[in-house]
Amino acid sequence: MHMKRRLAAAGAAFGVAAATTGAVALTAQADPADPSHSAPVTWTVDGLTETEVAELEQLFDVAHGHGGEAQIIGDEAVADELRALGHDPAFFDTVYKDVPDTAVQQEGTYYGGYRTVDAIEGHLQDVADANPGLTRLYDIGDSWRKTQGEGGHDVLAVCVTAIAAGDCEQDPDSAKPRFSLIAQIHAREIATGEIALRWIDSLVAGYGTDAEVTDLLDTTEVWVVPVVNPDGVDIVASGGDDPVLQRKNANDSAGNCGDALGIDLNRNSSYAWGDDSTNPCSETFQGASAASEPETRAVEDWLRALHPDQRGEAQDDPAPDDARDVFVTLHSYGEYIIVPWGYTSDAAPNDGALRALGEAMSQSNGYFVGTNDDTVGYSTSGTTDDMAYGELGVASFTFEVGPDFGACGGFFPAFSCVEDTLWPENQGALMTAAQAAAAPYAA
């Protein structure tokens, strides 16, 4: 079943095209040099206008884009469909990376070592139980399947700080400034959840032994939601070493999309919602209404409970220079640090300060800093970072983790890349973000 779902989610045009490609047997070991291969790969199509990119997003899985070029995920049938529309797709990279024969597949892992949702939940509980003076674990809401009585999960958040009276409460009037982080709002962006877990573990392990970590946790609360979209991650992990390319949540109530189910939770936020896809089968389907999804509401209510409202309601109202708190949402891929706004090409009123903090973070990971226009090259409405900044005035950033190409690139980097590359290059950037929580807009 998951192979058909993966293909539909991997860029097949919906309707007739999905029906004609859905029965193709997929194998992660197909040779990309063989034009007859049926595994999804990444194709590039260039020379596009912004309108053409938007049109392709309605038909295909446009994984990435920049400057008139789109990267589209699909098999050879998808490439044929692109050619029929007058485009000239060129093979760019494999989606699936080699899982070494020597990889030890432990219980609760898939694709060489990535953890399942159940394993992540167990790890968070273990960390909280073992470190009562440093951590608090919260259930902040439910996944869509749980609201339907179809299994599902709680959405979990952990607070890490040297806990004193009043710390780690879900109340915006906190004594300490706060840094908040979310990951895997898009389920298939699997390295992001692992980075979030390593961030938690490094803070707990470093308190009392690492001066920088100790100082941070003595003065700042760090809050993390490692998996915003647990139902989607269940779907991804169901493929094992051939993971499913599920981006959205598991809400299958919005029409007959076959296996291309779900709502894009990063187009569903309540702030500036409504200018993305209305096609339920699109990978960027925004949902029937703003914050329609339980996962979206969980994260938004959590952000409101953590961060004081420090900005006016007008688009051009800046957060004051003495505003506090920083928010980061981890995505894949592109090696970008993206600053608001996503929904408009207008500069955010705190644009200069946001870019300055972005550049400070970039000193660690080397990522390019800019707005959507500067980086991915397209607008996005209803995103979490626009909500956190636009509604609350929190200094907000999207990290697009990992390169476009190679073993450590794309949505499914080799697991070894997390420990060897993706986590080390982002650890310092996250530390810089957290250390700035007291005064992110200060000159």
N, C-alpha and C positions, 0 to 999 in steps of 0.2 A: 504493500500500500504506500509506504513512504517514498518509493521510487517515483511513483506517479505524482505525488505531492511535490517532490523536489523539482521535477521537471516543470510543472506548472508554475511553481514559484521561481524558477530559474530563467524566466524570460520568455516563455512561449506566449504568443499573442493569444488572447482569450477568445472563446467561442469556438469556431471551426478549427483554428490553429491549435488550441489546447487539446481538442479532441483528437486531432491527427497525430500529435506528438506524444500524447499521454501514455501510449502503450509501448513506447520504445524502452527496451531494457537498458539500464544504465550501469556503467561500471567505472569506478574511480581509477582504474588502471589503464583506461584508454590512452592511446598514443596521440597527443595533440598534433603531431606532424602528419597523421593520417586524416585526410579530409572527410573520411566516412565515419569518424569516431562519433559516438553518441553521448558521451559524458558531457555535462555542461562545462564550458570554459568561458573565459572572458574574451569578448570581441571588442575592438575599437571601431567606432564610426566617427569620422571627422568631417569638418566643413559644415557643421550644423549651426543654425540660428537658435536662439533661445526658444522660439516657438516650436521649432522642430524637435528640440530636446524634450519639451513638455509633451508633444504629441507622442514621441516614442515611449515616454513614461506611462502613457495610458495603455500601451500594447505590450511592453517588454519589461524585463527586470533591469532597469538602468541603475547599475550599482554605483556609478561614479561619473562625474563629468567635470570638464573644465575647458574654458576658452574654445567652445565650438566642437569639443570632442566628448563623446559619451562612451563609457565602458558598459557593455551589455552582457549579461550572463545568459547562456543558453547553449543548446547543442547545435549540430549542423543544420537541423531543420529550422532553428531560429535564424541562423545565418542566411538560409535560403529565403526566409520571409523578409529579412532586411533587404536582400538583393531585389526581391520582387517589388519593394517599395522604392527602389532606385538608389539604395545605399550600397556602399562597398565595404562590408565588414572585413576586418583583418584580425587574425588570431593574435591575442595579446599574452595570455598566461593561462595556466591551469587553475581551476578552482580548488581542487583537492591536491594536497601535498602528500608526499610519501610518508607513510607511517612505518618507521623502522621495524624490521623483523625482531629486533632486540627489545622493542618497547614492552614493558611489563604492564599488561592491562589489569589494573587493580579493580576490585569491586567498586562500583560507583563512579567509574570513569569511562570515557569513550575517546576515540580518535587520538590515541597515544597518551592520554593522561588528563584531558579536560574533565572537570567534575560535573556530574549530573546535579540537578536541583536538590534531590534528596541528600546527596553527599555534601553540598554546600550548606544546606540547612543544618545538617549534623555538625559540620565544622564550626559554624557560627555558635551553635549551642555549647559546644565544647569550649570554645574560646571564652564565652560569657561565664560558664560555670567555673572555669579555672582562674578567672581574673576578675573577681567581684569588685575589687578596688579600682579597676580601670575601665570596665565595660558594662553597658546595659544593652540588652537585646529587646527590640520592640516588634510586635506585629502591627504594621501600619495599614493593613487592608488586605483584600482578597483578590486573587486572580479571577478571570472571567469564568473558567470552568468551575471554580469553587462556588461562585455565586449561583451557578446553574445546578449544583449538586452532582457535578460530573467529575469528582476528584479535585484536581487543582491544588493550589497552594496558598499559604499566606505570603504577603509581601513583607519581607523582614528588613529591618534597619538596625544597625548597631551604633552606639555612641561609644567613643573611646576618649577618655580624659582621666587625669588624676582626680577622682571623684571626691568633691567636697559637698557640703550641704547645699542642696538646690541645683547641683549639676546634673546634666543628662535628663532634664525634664523637658517634655514637649510643650514649651512655653517660650514665646519669642522674647520675653523679658528676662534674659539669662545674664548671669554675672560675667561669663566669659564670651568672647566672640566665637563665631562658629564657622567651620568649613564643612560643607556638605558635598557629597559625591554620589552619583548614581552610575550604574553600568548595566549593560545588556537590556536596555529598553528595546533595542532591536536584537532579537534572540540569536541570530546567526553571527553576531559580532562577538565571537566566543572568547577572544583574548581579553576583552574588556572586563568580564567578570573575574577572570583569574588575576588580573592586575589589581582589581579592587580587593580581593581576598589577601593578596600579598601586602597591600598597603595596610590593612588591618593587622595582619600578623607582624609586620615589621615594627609597627608602633607599639604593640603589646610587648614584643620581645625586647625592644630598645629602651623601654622606660627604666630608668635607674642605671643603665649601662652606657647609653649613648646620650651625650650631653645635649645634642640638638633635639632629639626626640623627647627627652625629659623636659627640656624647656618648653617645647611646644605643648605637651600634654599638661604641664603645670599651668598654662595660661590660656589654652584654647580647647574647645570641644570639637572633635572630629566625628562627623556622622556619615555613615556609608550604607547605601542600599546596593548590594552586589548584583542582584538580579531583579530588575523591575518587571520583567516579562517571563515569569517562570513557566507558564503554559507553553509559550513559544520555545523555550529552551528544552522542555520535555520533547517537543516535536523534533528539534534539531538533534538531540541526543539519541532519539529512537533509531537513527541511521547508523549508530555505532561508528566504525571507522570510515563510513561513507555518510557523513552527517547530512541532514536535511537542510535545505536552504530556506528555512522559515524566518522571515523578518518580523511579521506582524504577530498580534496576539492570537488566541484560538477562537475568537468569536465568529461563529459560522452562521449567524442569523441574518446577514445583510444581503442575501441573494444567492443564486446558484453559481458559485465560483468553483465548484469541485474542490480540489485540494489547495487552491490559492485563497484560502480563507483568512479572515482576520482584518483588524483595523491597525493602521500604523500609529502606534502610541506616541510617536514623536511628530505627528501631524494632528493630534487629538487634543492638545492642551487648550485651555480656555482663553489664553491671551492671543489675540490676532488670529483666531481660528477662521477657516472657511475659504482659503484660496488655493488649497491643494486638491487632490483628486476626489471626485465624487463617484468614481467607478469602483464598486465593491471589490472587483477583481484586480485592481491596481495595487502594486506594492506600496504606494503612497496614499492609499485610501484613508481619508481623514475622519471617517465615521459619520453617523447621521446627525450628530450635534456636538458642540464643544464639550469636552470632558465627559463624553458618553461612556467611556470605559472605566471599569472599577480600578484598574491599575493606574490610569491617569489621575483619577480622583484621589487615590491613595497617596501618590507622590505629591500632588499639589497641596492636599491638606497637610501633609507632613512638612513641606516647605513653609507653609504659612504658620505652622506651629513652631518652627525653628527660628525663622528670620523675621524681625520687625519690618513693618511697612515703612520705607524710608524715601519713597519717591511719589511725586504727584501723579495725577491721572493723565495729563497731557503727554503726547508722544515726545515733546521736546523738553519736558521737565527733567532736569538732571537729579541724580542722587546727590546729596550734599557731600562735601569733601570729607566730612567726619563720619559718613556712613560706614557701617561695619559689614563683615561677612562676605565669603566667597563661595561660589557654587561651580562645580565642574561636572559635566556629563561626558562619559567616555563612549566613543563610537569607533568604528573602523570603516574606512581606512583612508590614507592620503598624506599623513604626517603634517597635519594642520592644527593650529590653535585658532578657533573661530570665535570672534567676538560679535555681540549683537550689533545691528539687528539682522535677523534672518528673513523676516517677512517683507522688508522694504530695503531699497538701496540707499535710503536716507541714513546719514550718520547718526549713531546713538548720541544723546546729549553728553555722555561721559566717554565718548569715543577715545579721546587722547589718553585718559587714565587707564581705560581697559586695554588699549594697545600696549601701553607701557608695562602693565603687569603681565600681559601676554608675552612680551619680549623677555621679561625677566624669567618667566617659566621656560621659554624657548632656549635659554642658555644651557639648560640641562638636556632637553631632547632634540634640539635643533629643528623643531617644527616651524613651518612658515605661519606667521601671524597675520590675520586679516578677517574681514567680514565674509559672508557668503559670496559676494561679488568678487572679492579678491581671491577666494580659495576654490570652492566647488563650482562657482559660476552660475548658480541658480538660486531662486528664492525659496523659502520654506515657511509656511504658516503653521501656527499651532504647535510650536516647539517648546520644550521644557526650559531651555536657557532663556528664550524670549520671555517666558512667563516669570521666571525667577527675577530677571532684571526688570522687565516691564512693569510687573505688578508690585514687586517688593523693593526694587532698587539694589538687589544683591549683585555684586560684581560676578558676572556669569560667563562661562566659557564652555565650548565644545572641543574636546580633544578628538581628532581623527587618528587613531592609533595604527601605526604600521605603514609600510610602503605599499605602492600599487602592485608590485611585481616581486616574484621570487618566493623562496620557501617561507619567508617571514611576512609575506604580503597577502593582501586580500582578506576575505572574511574568515578563511580557515587556515591560518598559519600553522606550520608544524609546531607541535606542543613544545619542543625544545626551545623554540624562539621566545616563548614567554619568559623563561628563566634566564636565557642567555642574552636577550636583546630588548624585548618590549618592556619588561618590567624594569630592568636597570636604567634604561634611558628615560623612563617616566617617573621613577621614584623621586628624583631631585625636583622635577617640575611640580609634582604634587606637594612636596615639602614647601617649595616656594609659595605655592598657592595658599596652603594652610597657614604659613607664617605671616601672610599678608592679611589675614582675616580681620585683624583689629582695625586696619585703616587701608583698604584696598585702593581708595581714590586719593590718598594723600600724595602730595607732590614730592 
